Amino acid sequence: MIPSRLHRAASAVSGHRCRHRHYTRSLASARSTHQKTKPFFDQVDEQMKQDYPEQYERYTESKRAYKLRKQYEEARVDSFHVDAVSPVPVAPGKKMMFQERNGNMEEKMSKSWSLDHQGEQNEVPWDKQIEQQQDLIPSSQVEETIPIAETPKKEDNINIGKKSSIFSSISKSALSFQDGDSSTTIPLAELFPTLYAKESSSDYVTSSSVDTTRAINPEMMYDTRQFDAYREAMTAVMSHEKMQRTLSKFEKKDEANVQLIQRLKEWVLSDHQVIDTDVVGDRWKNLEKHWREGWMVGGASSLMEGSDNEPASNVMKSELKAQNQLFQSTLLHDADGENDQDGARDPQTFNQIAQLLFTALGRYCAERARSVPMEVAWYKIKESGLVLPKDTISTYLYVVGTMGMGDSFRMTSGDEEKKDSNESSISEEVVTYHDLAMKPSESSISLRVKAFASKGDAKTAQELLEAFKKTIDDDDDNKEAIRLRTYLPILKQYCESNDVGAALAVFKQMQSISTVILEPENYVLLLASIAENGYFCKTSPPIQGISDLGLDNESGPELFNELVSEMADDVLEISSASASRLHNALAVGFKGRPENNLKEMHPLASMPVSRQPAESNEVVACRISLDRSSGICPVTNAQQRLLVLEPSQRRQLHDDLLSLSRDQFVKFAGKREDESPERAAEELQKFSDWLDDRDGEPFTAILDGANIGYYMQSFDKGRFNYHQIKFMVDTLEERGENVLVVIPNKYGYNSFYTSKAHHQQLDAAERTIMNDLLRRKKLYKVPPRCLDDFYWMLASVSDQVSARKGVDLSVPNDDPSGRWPGVRPVLISNDQMRDHKWELLEPRLFRRWYGCHIVNYNFTAFVMDECVDGNEVFFSQADFFSREIQGNPSGCGKAWHFPVSDWDLEDRFVVRL
């Protein structure tokens, strides 16, 4: 019995659904699965040969064809090292490309071979022809143009002759096989991927265009990894249809451009330099020196002014012009030392086409988030002295700034060269090009700051940033905004070098800039740096220079409390990695102190939950789980508080909802010519005014009517159920709440289309419920085409001025009527509030509102007006304590509890010093 995997392998061969590699792996897998003894394998092969003779024959033949194909590929890319002076014979129909490496000439065959005499070739099987071609001795170089990826023609096809073969014919660019009435053609580019990947994307390659006399220095070859990525990207750019049309226009414009474009393509895809690295490096060192002298003397604004009032752009252009002249005189010069024809030496056309290619390459890399090709591209731009358009410079700056680049440009050499500490990285060179050709920007300064900081020179980076900031402050028309990414490298470097005073000074400056949005990790970075240096201990000396920063405390636990208080006003939570970082930093800083029991833990280890109460004077930094019903910390015994919205925050949230309703109106309801987007904000304002002006009892419970009406109504007869709304209203009123039901406009009519696009007609009982709520003014229908979410959310924060009369509606913990404690009004809804529109609200306001006002519910769903006996609503009350960073009295100090984003909701990282 043949194993099932072997059956599948035979079936795959028979159906031609996969190539040799697939069914070779299938057969190998079958054999590995049944590894017994060798006689068993022989038996399996013999049985397959008997039961499936045709499939087995094709399998063995494809295996042999695959082996020949690999041999042919290796032969075509193999190198034959011969003496550089002696003539090199070439087989007829083959093109040779020469490169001198280590005193030898390297021979590479092109991806096309000549099959000129079809009649003669048909007499010999194709695999034998391949073997014969492998044995040919190269005789001479053929001066002919060979099309690449030429379309197969009938006269180029070779019939295999053997009818049972799965391969029926082979051409210059494809391999075909016949299966009954259907045929399949496989491009040779797929059969020989390694070989074809190394070919040029140009339409024609002439062997005579290759300079066989010029010696190539191995040290001037590009790094293989970088060049392979560059070649792939540039090949894609050059083969693009739009680029092909552009090049064709240049060629039609002037016949001489054909030769020039050919030279340009050869240089663009060449894997070696034209100009020596030292020559290019010296020129860029001059530009770098000019850049540094500019900002160090007069700030970033002086970068546009050189010495003797010479514009920096002119200095840049003069250097690039000299480099371009040297490059073109070197590249466009023949072997005899004489200049080419005038048409092939047109520098303006050459530069114009090169600009198009490298501009397209920049866009290609930016769109695909690839930076490696730019490393070779940038050196080619430097050695050619190209003047890039402003938008292209910005694109290159974007790529090196967001995707990262290598350090100094690498060339292949025998030994790794030691990197000069003063050597500029590619990103620095792009910045220099940008700032000298254009005006410095926040993006370019950010990269320069990052480069200085990476070299350990945070002071110089800070001086540069201060000079740039001064130019922004002095120029009213300058709209540049300094962001976190520009300051952060400086802060990190000061922290890593344990310069706590300088780090704290930079951090306070970052806090003072509105466009610098600090993140939790930035606070933890500063706190950990101060903790590791022991400045949070009670007996620690003052931090140097801290007296000038406006802080009330210079060291000790009081400084920690002051900094974390600022942190609590800015961020809501930290990550588990930050918690581990801060724990280890405190363990290092308090090491050897009698009040310290902390031990360092592995940064990747999960922090265990602590439940053992700590001594009143003991340093605490651990993970705890709060009691949800009481909010008491088991380690520090600190009581957590429910942080509610302040009156000013309620007003801010009210105004944000008005603005958000205006922005979301068109997205939700669509745009109409006869309707203004302001309508949504106007209608929401009317609702707000109605809440403030109405008399009577204030509302203490707002109901999300659509959420309750559709609760668990996803079964076949499910509908928008008014009976569920009445059930909820009755339950809350029994608990002493005054309810307001908010529903979308369409559900306030006798018939409507449900969320499932089904037409629903209210029965008499449902109409009675709806009309009763309307009569009692406990049902509010949201205006048409407006989102009900904004209405029930705004109702929960409304002041209800006339109804409340300044009375606090909050319910205390010991309410005699049994109402759950907390703020009022509450919002009854199971909406998880995951819609992206809520992300536009200020995170702290939204979290406080959600934690204080949202109450979830659960009950057994109704079927029409029927429900189970004893049906009851179960409520999940709003948070008893806030999920924010907060400090509360504990023992001899203050305990700070940090919510951690990737821990459980009740888990906290607690610190008490």
C-alpha positions in Angstrom: 0.0 0.0 0.0 1.5 3.3 -1.0 1.5 6.0 1.8 -1.0 8.8 1.4 1.7 11.4 1.1 3.2 9.5 -1.8 -0.2 9.3 -3.5 -0.4 13.1 -3.3 3.1 13.5 -4.7 2.2 11.3 -7.6 -1.1 13.1 -8.2 0.8 16.4 -8.1 3.1 15.2 -10.8 0.3 13.8 -12.9 -1.8 17.0 -12.8 1.2 19.4 -13.4 -0.1 21.5 -10.6 3.3 22.1 -9.0 6.9 22.1 -10.2 9.7 19.8 -9.2 10.5 21.4 -5.9 7.0 20.9 -4.5 6.6 17.3 -5.3 10.2 16.6 -4.5 9.4 17.9 -1.0 6.2 15.9 -0.9 8.0 12.6 -1.7 10.8 13.5 0.8 8.1 14.2 3.4 6.5 10.8 2.7 9.9 9.1 3.1 10.7 11.0 6.3 7.3 10.1 7.7 7.9 6.4 7.1 11.6 6.1 8.0 12.0 2.4 8.4 14.7 0.8 6.4 16.2 1.2 3.0 14.5 -1.9 1.6 11.2 -0.3 2.4 12.1 2.8 0.3 13.1 0.6 -2.6 9.8 -1.3 -2.2 7.8 2.0 -2.3 9.7 3.2 -5.4 9.2 -0.1 -7.1 5.6 -0.2 -6.3 5.1 3.4 -7.5 6.9 2.5 -10.7 4.6 -0.4 -11.3 1.3 1.2 -10.3 2.0 4.6 -11.7 4.5 4.1 -14.5 3.6 7.3 -16.4 3.7 9.6 -13.3 6.9 8.0 -12.1 8.6 8.5 -15.5 7.6 12.1 -15.5 8.9 12.5 -11.9 12.3 11.1 -12.7 12.5 13.1 -15.9 11.6 16.3 -14.2 14.2 15.6 -11.5 16.8 15.2 -14.2 15.6 18.4 -16.0 15.8 20.3 -12.7 19.4 19.1 -12.2 20.4 20.1 -15.7 18.7 23.5 -15.2 20.7 24.1 -12.0 23.9 23.1 -13.8 23.1 25.4 -16.6 22.4 28.3 -14.3 25.6 27.7 -12.4 27.6 27.5 -15.6 26.2 30.8 -16.9 27.0 32.7 -13.7 30.3 31.0 -13.0 33.5 33.0 -13.3 36.4 31.9 -15.4 39.6 33.7 -14.3 42.1 34.2 -17.1 45.0 36.4 -17.7 44.0 40.0 -18.2 46.3 40.5 -21.2 45.7 37.3 -23.2 42.7 37.2 -25.6 39.6 35.5 -24.2 37.8 33.2 -26.6 33.9 33.4 -26.6 31.5 30.8 -27.9 29.3 31.8 -30.8 26.0 33.4 -29.6 27.3 34.3 -26.2 28.1 37.8 -24.8 30.9 38.4 -22.4 31.2 41.0 -19.7 34.6 41.7 -18.2 35.5 43.0 -14.8 39.0 42.8 -13.3 39.2 41.5 -9.8 42.5 40.8 -8.0 44.4 40.8 -11.3 42.0 38.4 -13.2 39.1 39.0 -15.6 35.8 37.7 -14.5 33.5 36.4 -17.1 29.7 36.4 -16.8 27.3 35.1 -19.5 24.2 37.0 -20.4 20.7 35.6 -19.8 20.0 34.9 -23.5 21.7 32.3 -25.7 21.7 32.0 -29.4 19.6 29.3 -31.0 20.1 30.2 -34.6 19.9 26.9 -36.5 16.6 25.4 -35.5 16.7 22.6 -37.9 20.1 21.4 -36.7 19.1 21.8 -33.1 16.0 19.9 -33.4 18.0 16.9 -34.2 19.6 16.9 -30.8 17.6 16.8 -27.5 17.5 20.1 -25.6 19.2 18.8 -22.5 22.1 17.5 -24.7 22.4 20.9 -26.2 22.7 22.4 -22.8 25.5 19.9 -21.9 27.3 20.8 -25.2 27.0 24.5 -24.5 28.5 23.9 -21.0 31.5 22.2 -22.6 32.1 24.9 -25.2 35.4 26.8 -24.8 35.0 30.6 -25.1 36.6 31.8 -28.3 35.9 35.5 -28.9 33.7 38.4 -27.9 30.7 39.0 -30.1 30.0 42.6 -30.9 26.2 42.4 -31.2 23.1 43.7 -29.5 21.1 41.0 -27.8 17.5 41.7 -26.8 16.7 40.9 -23.2 13.4 39.2 -22.4 12.6 38.8 -26.2 9.2 37.6 -27.0 9.3 33.9 -28.0 8.8 33.2 -31.7 7.8 30.1 -33.5 11.2 29.8 -35.2 13.0 30.0 -31.8 11.1 27.1 -30.3 12.8 23.7 -29.9 10.6 20.6 -29.9 11.8 18.1 -27.3 10.7 15.3 -29.5 9.8 12.8 -26.7 6.1 12.8 -26.4 6.0 11.5 -22.8 8.2 14.4 -21.7 6.4 17.0 -19.6 8.4 19.7 -21.4 7.3 20.0 -25.0 9.3 23.0 -26.3 11.9 25.6 -25.2 12.5 29.1 -26.6 14.9 31.9 -25.9 12.7 33.2 -23.1 10.3 30.5 -22.1 9.9 26.8 -21.5 6.6 25.1 -22.5 5.0 21.8 -21.8 1.8 20.2 -23.1 -0.8 18.4 -21.1 -3.5 17.1 -23.4 -5.2 20.0 -25.1 -3.8 22.6 -22.7 -0.3 24.0 -22.6 1.7 25.9 -20.0 4.5 28.3 -20.6 7.1 29.1 -17.9 9.3 32.2 -18.4 13.0 31.5 -18.1 13.2 34.3 -15.6 11.4 32.0 -13.2 13.6 29.0 -14.1 16.8 31.0 -13.7 15.9 33.6 -11.0 19.4 34.2 -9.8 20.8 34.8 -13.3 17.9 37.0 -14.5 17.8 39.1 -11.3 21.4 40.3 -12.1 20.5 41.5 -15.6 19.9 45.1 -16.5 16.4 46.4 -17.0 17.3 48.3 -20.2 15.8 47.0 -23.4 19.1 46.3 -25.1 22.6 45.6 -23.9 25.5 45.9 -26.2 28.7 44.1 -25.5 30.7 46.8 -27.2 29.5 49.3 -24.6 31.4 47.5 -21.8 34.9 48.9 -21.2 37.1 45.8 -21.2 40.3 47.8 -20.7 39.5 49.8 -17.6 40.8 48.3 -14.4 38.4 48.2 -11.5 39.6 48.6 -8.0 37.9 46.1 -5.7 37.9 48.8 -3.0 35.6 50.9 -5.2 32.9 48.3 -5.3 29.7 48.9 -3.5 28.7 46.7 -0.5 26.9 43.7 -2.0 23.8 43.8 0.3 23.3 47.5 -0.3 23.9 47.3 -4.0 21.5 44.3 -4.5 18.7 46.3 -2.8 19.6 49.4 -4.8 19.7 47.5 -8.1 16.3 45.9 -7.5 14.7 49.3 -6.7 16.4 51.2 -9.6 15.5 48.4 -12.0 11.9 48.7 -11.0 12.0 52.5 -11.5 13.7 52.3 -14.9 11.3 49.6 -16.2 8.2 51.6 -15.1 6.0 52.5 -18.1 6.0 56.2 -17.3 9.8 56.3 -17.1 10.2 54.4 -20.3 8.0 56.9 -22.1 10.1 59.8 -20.7 13.3 58.2 -21.8 11.9 57.5 -25.3 11.0 61.2 -25.6 14.6 62.2 -24.9 15.9 59.7 -27.5 13.5 60.9 -30.1 14.4 64.5 -29.4 18.0 64.0 -30.4 19.7 60.9 -31.8 22.8 61.6 -29.8 20.8 61.1 -26.6 20.6 57.4 -27.3 24.2 56.9 -26.6 24.1 59.3 -23.7 21.2 57.5 -22.1 22.9 54.2 -22.6 26.0 55.5 -20.8 23.7 56.9 -18.0 22.0 53.5 -17.6 25.3 51.7 -17.4 26.5 54.1 -14.7 23.2 53.9 -12.7 23.3 50.1 -12.6 27.0 49.8 -12.2 28.3 48.2 -9.0 31.5 50.3 -8.8 32.3 53.9 -8.2 33.5 56.4 -10.8 35.1 58.9 -8.5 37.3 57.8 -5.6 35.8 57.9 -2.2 38.5 60.3 -0.8 37.8 62.9 -3.5 34.1 62.9 -2.8 34.7 62.8 0.9 36.9 65.9 0.8 34.3 67.9 -1.0 31.6 67.0 1.5 33.8 67.7 4.4 34.1 71.3 3.0 30.3 71.5 2.9 30.0 70.1 6.4 32.6 72.6 7.6 30.7 75.4 6.0 27.5 74.2 7.6 29.0 74.0 11.1 30.6 77.4 10.9 27.3 78.9 9.9 25.2 77.8 12.8 27.9 78.0 15.5 28.5 81.7 14.7 25.1 83.0 14.0 22.6 80.3 14.6 20.5 78.4 12.2 19.5 81.6 10.3 23.1 82.2 9.3 23.1 78.9 7.4 21.7 80.9 4.5 24.8 83.2 4.7 28.3 82.2 4.0 31.6 84.0 4.6 31.9 87.5 3.1 28.0 87.6 2.7 28.2 84.8 0.1 24.9 82.9 0.0 25.3 79.3 1.2 23.3 78.2 -1.7 26.0 79.5 -4.0 28.7 77.7 -2.0 26.7 74.6 -2.4 26.2 75.1 -6.1 29.8 75.8 -6.8 30.9 72.7 -5.0 28.3 70.5 -6.8 29.2 72.1 -10.2 32.9 71.3 -9.7 32.0 67.7 -8.7 29.7 67.3 -11.6 32.4 68.4 -14.1 34.9 66.0 -12.6 32.4 63.2 -12.7 31.3 63.7 -16.4 34.9 64.2 -17.6 35.7 60.8 -16.0 32.6 58.9 -17.0 32.1 60.1 -20.5 35.7 59.6 -21.6 36.7 56.7 -23.9 39.6 54.3 -23.5 41.9 56.2 -25.8 41.7 59.3 -23.6 39.7 61.2 -26.2 36.3 62.8 -25.6 33.2 61.2 -27.0 31.0 62.9 -29.5 29.4 66.2 -28.5 26.0 64.7 -28.2 27.1 62.1 -25.7 28.8 64.8 -23.6 25.7 67.0 -23.1 26.0 67.6 -19.3 22.6 69.3 -19.0 20.7 66.4 -20.6 22.7 63.9 -18.6 21.9 65.7 -15.3 18.3 66.2 -16.2 17.7 62.5 -16.8 19.7 61.5 -13.7 17.5 63.8 -11.7 14.4 62.1 -13.0 15.7 58.7 -12.1 16.9 59.5 -8.6 13.7 61.5 -7.9 11.6 58.5 -8.9 13.8 56.3 -6.8 13.3 58.5 -3.7 9.5 58.2 -4.2 9.8 54.5 -4.7 11.7 54.0 -1.4 9.4 56.4 0.5 6.2 54.6 -0.7 7.6 51.2 0.2 9.4 52.2 3.4 12.8 51.0 2.1 16.0 52.8 3.0 18.7 50.4 2.0 18.6 51.3 -1.7 19.1 54.9 -0.8 22.6 54.2 0.6 24.0 53.4 -2.8 21.8 56.1 -4.5 23.1 58.8 -2.2 26.7 58.0 -3.0 25.9 58.1 -6.7 24.3 61.5 -6.2 27.3 62.8 -4.3 29.9 61.5 -6.8 27.9 63.0 -9.8 27.3 66.3 -8.1 23.6 66.4 -8.9 21.5 69.4 -7.9 18.3 67.8 -6.7 14.9 69.5 -6.8 13.6 70.7 -3.5 10.8 68.2 -3.3 13.3 65.4 -4.0 15.5 66.6 -1.2 12.6 66.6 1.2 11.7 63.1 0.1 15.3 61.9 0.8 15.2 63.6 4.2 11.9 61.9 5.0 13.3 58.5 4.2 16.5 58.8 6.2 14.6 60.4 9.1 11.7 57.9 9.4 13.3 54.6 8.3 16.9 55.0 9.5 20.1 54.7 7.5 23.4 53.1 8.0 26.3 55.0 9.3 29.1 55.9 7.0 28.9 54.5 3.5 30.4 51.0 3.2 32.5 49.8 0.3 33.8 46.3 -0.2 37.4 45.9 0.9 39.7 43.2 2.1 39.6 44.4 5.7 37.0 46.3 7.7 38.1 49.9 8.0 38.0 51.6 11.4 35.2 54.1 11.5 36.3 57.6 12.1 34.4 59.2 15.0 34.2 62.4 13.0 32.9 60.7 9.9 29.4 61.8 8.9 26.6 59.4 8.4 24.4 59.4 5.4 21.6 61.1 7.3 23.9 63.9 8.3 25.0 64.4 4.7 21.4 64.5 3.5 20.7 67.1 6.2 23.7 69.2 5.1 22.5 69.0 1.5 19.0 70.0 2.7 20.1 72.9 4.9 22.5 74.4 2.4 20.2 74.1 -0.6 17.1 75.1 1.4 16.3 76.5 4.8 16.8 74.4 7.9 13.7 72.8 9.2 12.6 70.9 12.3 13.0 67.6 10.4 16.6 68.4 9.4 17.6 69.8 12.8 16.0 66.7 14.5 18.3 64.4 12.4 21.3 66.5 13.2 20.5 66.5 16.9 20.1 62.7 16.8 23.5 62.3 15.1 25.3 64.5 17.7 23.6 62.7 20.6 24.4 59.2 19.2 28.1 60.2 19.3 27.7 61.2 23.0 27.8 65.0 22.3 24.5 66.0 23.9 25.9 69.5 24.7 26.5 70.3 21.1 23.1 68.9 20.1 21.5 71.1 22.7 23.4 74.2 21.5 22.2 73.5 17.9 18.6 73.1 19.0 18.7 76.3 21.0 20.1 78.2 18.0 17.3 76.8 15.8 14.7 77.6 18.5 16.0 81.2 18.6 15.5 81.6 14.9 11.9 80.4 15.2 11.2 82.8 18.1 12.7 85.7 16.2 10.8 85.1 13.0 7.1 85.7 13.3 6.4 84.1 9.9 8.2 80.9 10.8 5.6 78.2 11.6 8.0 75.5 12.5 7.1 73.5 15.6 9.7 71.7 17.7 8.4 68.3 18.6 9.3 65.5 21.1 11.5 63.7 18.6 13.9 66.6 18.5 14.4 66.9 22.3 14.3 63.2 23.2 17.8 62.2 21.9 19.3 64.9 24.1 17.4 63.8 27.1 18.3 60.2 26.6 22.0 61.0 26.3 22.1 63.0 29.4 20.3 60.3 31.3 22.6 57.6 30.0 25.7 59.6 31.0 24.2 60.2 34.5 24.2 64.0 34.0 21.0 64.3 36.1 21.0 68.0 36.4 21.3 68.6 32.7 18.6 66.0 32.0 16.2 67.6 34.4 16.9 71.0 32.9 16.1 69.7 29.4 13.0 68.0 30.7 11.7 71.2 32.2 12.3 73.0 29.0 10.4 70.2 27.1 7.4 70.7 29.5 7.3 74.4 28.7 6.9 73.9 24.9 3.3 73.3 23.9 4.2 71.3 20.8 6.3 68.8 22.7 3.8 66.1 23.8 5.4 64.1 26.6 4.7 60.4 26.9 4.7 58.2 30.0 8.0 56.6 28.9 9.6 60.0 29.0 8.7 60.6 32.6 9.8 57.1 33.6 13.1 57.7 31.8 13.8 60.8 33.9 12.6 59.3 37.2 14.6 56.1 36.6 17.8 58.1 35.9 17.3 60.2 39.1 16.5 57.1 41.1 19.6 55.1 39.9 21.8 57.9 41.0 20.3 57.8 44.5 18.8 61.3 44.6 15.4 60.1 45.9 16.9 58.9 49.2 16.2 60.9 52.3 19.8 61.8 52.9 20.8 62.4 49.3 22.5 65.7 48.4 20.8 68.3 46.1 21.0 67.8 42.4 23.4 70.2 40.8 21.7 73.1 39.1 18.2 72.2 40.3 17.7 75.4 42.2 17.3 77.3 38.9 14.6 75.1 37.5 11.7 76.3 39.7 11.2 73.1 41.7 10.3 73.2 45.4 12.4 70.2 46.3 16.1 69.5 45.4 16.2 65.8 46.3 14.7 63.1 48.4 11.2 61.5 48.4 9.7 65.0 48.2 11.3 65.5 44.8 9.8 62.2 43.7 6.4 63.2 44.9 6.6 66.6 43.1 7.7 65.1 39.8 5.1 62.3 39.9 2.4 64.9 40.7 3.4 66.7 37.4 3.3 63.3 35.7 -0.2 62.5 37.0 -1.5 65.8 35.5 -0.1 64.8 32.1 -0.4 61.0 31.6 -2.9 58.4 32.7 -0.9 55.1 32.9 2.4 53.4 32.2 3.4 50.1 30.6 4.7 47.0 32.4 8.1 47.6 30.9 8.2 51.1 32.4 7.1 49.6 35.8 10.0 47.1 35.7 12.4 49.9 34.7 11.3 52.1 37.6 11.4 49.1 40.0 15.0 48.2 39.1 16.1 51.9 39.2 14.8 52.2 42.8 16.4 48.9 43.7 19.8 50.3 42.5 19.4 53.7 44.0 18.3 52.4 47.5 20.8 49.6 47.5 22.4 49.2 51.0 19.8 51.4 52.7 18.2 49.9 55.9 14.7 50.7 54.7 15.2 49.0 51.4 14.1 45.4 50.7 14.0 45.8 46.9 15.9 43.4 44.6 16.6 43.9 40.9 14.6 41.7 38.6 15.1 40.7 35.0 13.7 43.4 32.7 11.6 40.8 30.7 10.4 38.9 33.8 6.7 39.3 34.8 6.4 41.2 38.0 4.6 39.1 40.7 1.6 40.4 42.6 2.5 41.4 46.2 0.0 41.0 49.1 2.2 41.2 52.2 1.6 44.5 54.1 4.7 46.7 54.3 6.2 48.4 57.3 5.4 52.1 57.7 8.9 53.2 56.9 9.7 50.5 54.2 10.4 51.5 50.6 7.7 50.0 48.4 7.9 49.4 44.6 5.8 46.4 43.6 2.7 45.1 41.8 -0.5 44.9 43.8 -4.2 44.1 43.1 -6.7 46.6 44.6 -9.9 45.5 46.3 -12.6 46.5 43.8 -15.2 47.1 46.5 -13.1 49.2 48.8 -10.2 50.5 46.7 -7.7 49.8 49.5 -4.1 48.8 48.7 -3.1 45.5 50.5 0.6 46.5 50.8 0.4 50.2 51.7 -3.1 50.4 53.1 -3.7 53.5 51.0 -7.3 54.3 50.0 -7.9 55.0 46.3 -10.1 57.9 45.3 -12.7 58.4 42.6 -11.5 61.4 40.7 -14.5 63.1 39.1 -14.7 65.8 36.5 -14.2 69.3 37.8 -16.8 72.0 36.8 -14.2 73.4 34.3 -13.6 69.9 32.9 -17.4 69.3 32.5 -17.6 72.5 30.5 -14.6 71.6 28.4 -16.2 68.2 27.6 -19.5 69.9 26.8 -17.7 72.2 24.3 -15.7 69.4 22.8 -18.9 67.4 22.1 -20.4 70.4 20.3 -17.2 70.7 18.1 -17.1 66.9 17.6 -20.7 66.8 16.5 -20.0 69.4 13.9 -17.0 67.5 12.5 -18.8 64.1 12.5 -22.1 65.3 11.0 -21.0 65.1 7.4 -19.2 61.8 7.9 -22.2 60.2 9.5 -25.2 61.7 7.6 -23.6 62.7 4.3 -23.3 66.1 2.7 -26.4 68.0 1.4 -26.3 71.2 -0.5 -29.3 72.6 1.4 -27.9 71.6 4.8 -25.0 73.2 6.8 -22.6 71.2 8.9 -23.4 73.7 11.7 -26.8 72.2 12.0 -25.5 69.3 14.2 -23.9 71.7 16.7 -27.0 73.9 16.7 -29.3 71.0 17.4 -27.1 69.7 20.2 -26.9 73.2 21.7 -30.7 73.3 21.7 -30.8 70.1 23.6 -28.2 71.5 26.1 -30.3 74.6 26.6 -33.4 72.5 27.1 -31.7 70.6 29.9 -30.6 73.8 31.6 -33.9 75.6 31.3 -36.4 72.9 32.1 -38.0 72.9 35.6 -38.9 69.9 37.7 -36.7 67.2 39.1 -33.2 66.9 37.6 -32.5 63.7 35.7 -30.2 61.3 37.5 -30.2 58.4 35.0 -29.8 58.8 31.2 -30.8 55.8 29.2 -29.2 54.8 25.8 -32.6 53.9 24.3 -31.2 52.2 21.2 -28.8 50.1 23.1 -31.5 48.9 25.6 -34.1 48.4 22.9 -31.9 46.2 20.8 -30.4 44.4 23.8 -30.0 40.6 22.9 -32.6 41.0 20.1 -30.4 39.2 17.5 -32.7 36.2 17.1 -35.1 35.7 14.2 -38.0 37.6 15.7 -35.8 40.2 17.4 -36.8 43.8 17.1 -36.4 47.2 18.6 -38.3 46.4 21.8 -40.1 49.1 23.8 -41.0 46.6 26.4 -37.3 46.3 27.4 -37.1 50.1 27.7 -40.1 50.2 29.9 -38.7 47.4 32.0 -35.5 49.4 32.5 -37.3 52.7 33.3 -39.5 51.0 35.9 -36.6 49.3 37.6 -34.6 52.6 37.9 -37.6 54.6 39.1 -38.2 52.0 41.8 -34.6 52.7 43.0 -35.3 56.4 43.2 -33.7 57.5 39.9 -35.3 60.1 37.6 -34.8 58.8 34.0 -34.5 60.3 30.6 -34.5 58.0 27.5 -32.6 59.2 24.5 -33.4 57.5 21.2 -32.6 58.2 17.5 -35.4 60.1 15.7 -36.8 57.2 13.6 -37.7 55.1 16.7 -40.1 57.8 17.8 -42.6 56.9 15.1 -45.1 54.1 14.7 -43.1 52.4 11.9 -39.5 52.4 10.9 -36.7 50.4 9.5 -34.5 48.5 12.1 -30.8 48.3 12.1 -31.1 45.1 10.1 -33.1 47.0 7.4 -36.3 45.2 8.3 -39.5 47.2 8.4 -41.0 47.2 11.9 -44.6 48.3 12.9 -45.2 49.1 16.6 -48.1 47.3 18.1 -50.7 49.0 20.4 -48.8 48.2 23.6 -45.5 49.6 22.2 -47.2 52.7 21.0 -48.7 53.2 24.5 -45.2 52.9 26.1 -43.7 55.4 23.7 -46.6 57.9 24.0 -46.5 57.6 27.8 -42.8 58.4 27.9 -43.4 61.4 25.6 -46.2 62.7 27.7 -44.1 62.5 30.9 -41.2 64.2 29.0 -39.0 61.3 29.7 -38.3 60.5 26.1 -36.1 62.7 23.8 -36.0 62.0 20.1 -32.7 63.1 18.6 -33.3 65.3 15.5 -33.0 63.5 12.1 -29.5 62.8 10.7 -27.9 63.5 14.1 -26.0 61.0 16.2 -27.7 60.0 19.4 -24.3 59.2 21.1 -23.6 62.9 21.5 -26.9 63.6 23.1 -26.9 61.0 25.9 -23.2 61.8 26.6 -23.9 65.5 26.9 -26.9 64.9 29.1 -24.7 63.0 31.6 -22.5 66.1 32.1 -25.1 68.8 31.8 -25.4 71.2 34.8 -29.3 71.2 34.6 -29.1 74.6 36.0 -32.8 75.3 36.7 -33.6 71.8 37.9 -30.6 71.3 40.1 -30.6 74.7 41.7 -26.9 74.2 42.6 -27.6 70.9 44.5 -25.0 68.2 44.3 -26.7 65.1 42.9 -24.0 62.6 44.0 -25.1 59.7 46.1 -23.1 58.9 49.3 -21.9 55.4 50.3 -24.5 55.0 53.0 -27.6 56.0 51.1 -30.6 54.7 53.0 -32.7 54.0 49.8 -30.1 51.6 48.6 -29.0 53.6 45.5 -25.5 52.8 44.4 -23.0 55.5 45.4 -21.3 57.8 43.0 -21.9 60.8 40.8 -25.2 61.6 39.1 -26.5 61.5 36.5 -25.3 58.1 35.4 -25.5 56.7 31.9 -27.2 53.3 31.5 -25.6 51.6 28.4 -23.5 48.6 27.4 -21.8 50.6 24.7 -18.1 49.9 24.9 -17.3 53.3 23.4 -14.7 51.9 21.0 -15.7 54.1 18.1 -12.8 56.1 16.7 -14.7 59.4 17.1 -14.1 59.3 20.9 -10.4 59.3 20.3 -10.7 62.9 19.3 -11.7 63.8 22.9 -9.0 64.6 25.5 -8.0 61.2 27.0 -8.1 62.2 30.6 -11.6 63.8 30.3 -13.0 60.9 28.5 -11.6 58.3 31.0 -12.9 60.3 34.0 -16.3 60.6 32.4 -16.4 56.9 31.5 -15.3 55.8 34.9 -17.7 58.0 36.8 -20.8 57.9 34.7 -21.1 54.6 32.7 -23.2 51.8 34.3 -23.6 48.5 32.5 -26.6 46.2 32.8 -27.8 42.7 32.2 -31.2 41.0 32.1 -33.0 38.3 30.2 -34.2 39.5 26.8 -37.9 40.0 25.9 -39.7 38.2 23.1 -42.3 40.9 22.1 -43.9 41.7 25.5 -43.0 38.3 27.1 -40.2 37.6 29.5 -39.2 34.9 32.0 -40.8 35.0 35.4 -38.7 36.8 38.0 -36.7 38.7 35.4 -34.4 41.2 37.1 -31.9 43.9 35.9 -28.4 43.5 37.3 -26.3 46.6 37.2 -22.5 46.9 37.1 -22.0 50.2 38.9 -19.5 52.9 37.8 -16.0 52.7 39.1 -15.5 53.0 42.8 -12.0 54.5 42.3 -10.4 56.1 39.3 -8.0 54.3 37.0 -5.5 57.1 37.0 -2.1 57.8 38.5 -2.9 59.1 42.0 -1.0 59.6 45.3 -2.6 59.0 48.7 -1.4 59.1 52.3 0.3 55.9 53.5 2.4 55.3 56.6 5.1 58.0 56.8 4.8 59.2 53.3 2.7 59.1 50.2 1.9 56.0 48.1 1.6 56.4 44.3 -0.4 53.9 42.4 0.2 53.7 38.6 -2.3 51.9 36.4 -0.5 49.6 34.0 -1.9 49.3 30.5 -1.1 45.6 30.0 -2.0 44.4 33.5 -5.5 43.6 34.9 -7.8 46.6 35.5 -7.4 46.4 39.3 -3.7 45.9 39.2 -1.4 48.8 40.0 2.3 49.5 40.3 2.7 51.1 43.7 5.7 53.2 44.9 6.2 54.6 48.3 9.5 56.2 49.4 
